[in-house]
C-alpha cells in the first residue's frame, strides 16, 4: 500500500444470482464463485486485483446466505467475519449503506471503494492505477466513480454523461459528471458513442463512508435510520438486529437513490483495461480463444461445418455438425441450447422454472 492509504477499505458486492448463466450458475453456486473465463473464480480474481492496493483485513464482502460458505472457502485470506450474508436482496443502496456502517464502526475516516464481484479485467495493472487515483480523489471528500469508455453502441448498460471534450480515457485526472442516463435504445446508444463524452456505468464507486451515510440520510431517510441504528458490528446483537431490519430497507440501486441526486460527483474514464461485466454467455464467448471458424469451447470440441458456437460441457466431447451461432452448456441435471444472439434472455428460463416450482434446478 502507498503512504496515506491506511483508511482505504474495499466493499465487494457478491449477492447476485447470475441467472443469465443458468444452468452453470445456481443459487448455491452462482456466477461470482464460478470460473467462467478459465482464469479462476471471479470473486477470487476480484480480491487478487485489489490486494496490491488494500490489505485483506480491509476487505468486506456482502453476499447471500446460499453463497456465504463458498465465498469464505475461496477467500481464506479475508477474515471470515468480514464475509457477511445479507438477510435479503435489497439492491445496492442498502447494501452499500450496510458496508459503510460496518466500516464506520471500525474507522470513522474510512474511504470505501465499491466493487462488483463478477467483472473481468484483462489489464489489472492499468485498472489499479485508476482505482488508486479514484481512492485519492475520494479521500478529499468527494463521490467518485470509474466509468468505461464505450466500445460499441451498447443498449444493456447505463451511461454517464460528462462535459464535451472533458474525457481522456486512462487519465489520472477526474472529470465532472453531468448526469446519469438510463439504458438507451439503439439509436441513442449510437449517438452516445459518437459524442465521445459518455461512459458506461461499471458500478465501481469511491467515497468516504461518512459522506455516503450523510447523503443516504437525505435521500433515503428510512433506510438510513434502519442501518445507522444497528448495534455495533461484532456485538452479539448485530446479527439479530440486521435480520430484523435489513429486509425492510428500500429496494433501490445506489445510482437512482443517491448518485443521481448528488451534485459534484467526479468520474475517471477507464481506457483499455480489458473490462467486461461478463453479463452473459455471449460475453464469455467474446473472451475465449476461437478456432478458424469462430467456435469457442470450455472442453474438447469437434466442429464440422459449424461456425460461431460456444460449448461448455466439462468432461465430454461436444461434436457440432452444420450449426451456427449456438450456446451449448451441459451440467449433470440440465442442458441449455440457445442462439448466441439470445444469450441475454437466459434469465427467462430461470423465471419459467420458478413459475413451475422447479426449485431443485435453481
ZIDA-V583813 format. One line per field, one symbol per residue. psi: psi as a letter, one per 30 degrees, with the letter a starting at -180 (. if undefined). burial: 1 if it has 16 or more other C-alpha atoms within 10 Angstrom, else 0. A space follows every 10 residues. Layout:
# ZIDA-V583813
psi: ???
burial: ???
This chain:
# ZIDA-V583813
psi: llkggfgkkk jkjhflfhff gkgekleghl efgljfggfl keeeeeeeef effklefgkk kkaleffeee eeefiffkke fgjkkkfljg aeeeeeeeee eeeefejfgk jkkkklfglk jfieeeeeee eeeeeeeeff hlkkljlkkk flikfflllk kllkgfkjkf kgkllkkelk klklleeeee eeeeeghklk jfgjlklkee eeeeeeeeei eeeeeeefgk lkkflefeee eeeeeefglk jllfeeeeef gklgklkkjk bighkkghfl feeeefflkl afggkkkgak kjjkhkkhlk kjikglkkkk jglkhlkjjk lfglkkjlke fgefgefeee eeeeefgiff g.
burial: 0000101111 1111111111 1111111111 1111011000 1111111011 1011110111 1111111110 1100100101 0111111111 1111111111 1111001001 1111111111 1001011101 1111111110 0111111111 0011101111 1100001111 0111111111 1011000010 0110011111 1111111111 1110111011 0011011101 1110000010 0100111011 1111101110 0000111111 1110111111 1111101100 0001111101 1010011111 1110000101 0001111111 0000010101 0011111001 0000000000 01
